[in-house]
Amino acid sequence: MRFAVDRLDHLVMTCKDVEITAAWYQRVLGMERVEFGPHRRTTLRFGGQKMNLRPVEATQSEWFSGVATAPGGQDLCFIVTVSALQVVEHLHRCGVMVEQGPVPKDGALGPITSVYCRDPDQNLIEIATYSD
């Protein structure tokens, strides 16, 4: 039997400080913070997906995970519905440094315009729009 992947449901990001990381994603990207499970894990919801925040000190028995988890090892692209210039203005208001952009890139569905910054763990965060 063959199958095809439909979409990404969630991802798990290792971070140095769950509180600082969650607050950044709430403030800068407007994600909703939710705690779940018996150990009160933290997740950030956005659109139809979520991002679980795994503390760097978590053990393999606490979090079944990849073997090379480390803060700052992610390159993530989030699609937004505002212009790239509005993204830049918002990042500046939040005190977040723009590392690059707006620049044209290729997204999963075609051309996008991207703005790059870094989160508290130095993950590369691409904020992109299909409408520019």
N, C-alpha and C positions, 0 to 999 in steps of 0.2 A: 504494500500500500504506500503510495506517495502522498505527501501533503505539502501545503505551502503556508508559510507564516503570514498571518493576517495583519498584525500590528504589535508594537511593543506595549506591554501592559504596565510594567514598572521596571525600575532599575534600582540598584543598591549602590550608594556612594559612601565610601569610607571617609570619615572626617575627624579632624583633631578635636573639635569641640562641637557637639551636636547643637547646643544652645546658640552659639555664635553663627553656625552655618544655617540653622533653621531661621533665625531672625533675619539674616541677609537675604535669603530666598523669599521670605515673606515681604520684606521691605522693598527689595529691588525688583523682584519678578512677580510679586502679588500672589504667591502660592499660598494655599491654605494648609496650615499645620494641623495634623491629627496624630493622636497617640493611639496605639493599637496593641493588641495581644497581651498575654499575661505579664510580660516584662516591660510594658509601657514603652514600646519602641516608638520612634518618631518617624512620621512620613510626611511628605509634602505633596499635596494634590494639585494638579493643574490639568485643565481640559479633561480628557478621559484617561489620564495616566497618573502615576504617582512615583515618587522617588523616596526610597527608604534611606534614612541616615544611619549608617553603621559606625559606632565609635571605634577609633583605631585600636583601643585596648580590648575590644571584644574578642573572645576566643572562638575557635572553630566549633566547639560544642554549643556555644551560645548562638552563633550565626553560621549557618552552613554557607560557605562562600568560596570564591575563587582563591587560588593559592598566592596570588601576588597583589593583594589589596593594600593600597597605600593612599593617604591623602594627596591630592594634587595630581593624580594620574588620569583624570578624565578630561576629554574634550567633548562638550555637549552643545548641541544646537537646539534652541527653542524658537519656535515660530510664533510671531505676534501679529496682531491685526492693526498696528499703527505704523506710520512711516519710520524709516531708519533715522531721519532727523529728529523725530519725536523720541526715539529710543535714546539717542545721544543726549538730548536735553534732559530726559528723565535720569539717566545715569549721572550726569553732572549735578543735578539737584540732590541726588542720593550720595554724592561724594565718591562716586565710583569712577576710576580712571578708565577712559576708553583706550584700549591698546591698539586698535586698528578699526578703520571704517568711518563711514559707510563704504563698503566695497562690494562689487558684484561677485557672486559665487554661484555654484550649481547646487540646487536643493534636490530632494527626492522627486519632486513634481515639476522641476524646471528651474528657471533663473530666480535667484533670490538676491536681496541686498542685505548684507550682514554687518553687524557691529560686534566687536570683540572686547571682552573685559575678563577679569579674573574674580573668582569668589574668594572667601576667606582662606581656603586651603590651596589657593593658586591653581585650581582647575581652570581650564580655558573655556569660557562661556561665550558662545556665539548666539546673538539675538538677531533673528532674521525675519524678513517680511517678503512675501510674494507680490505685494502690491506696489512696490516702488518701481 
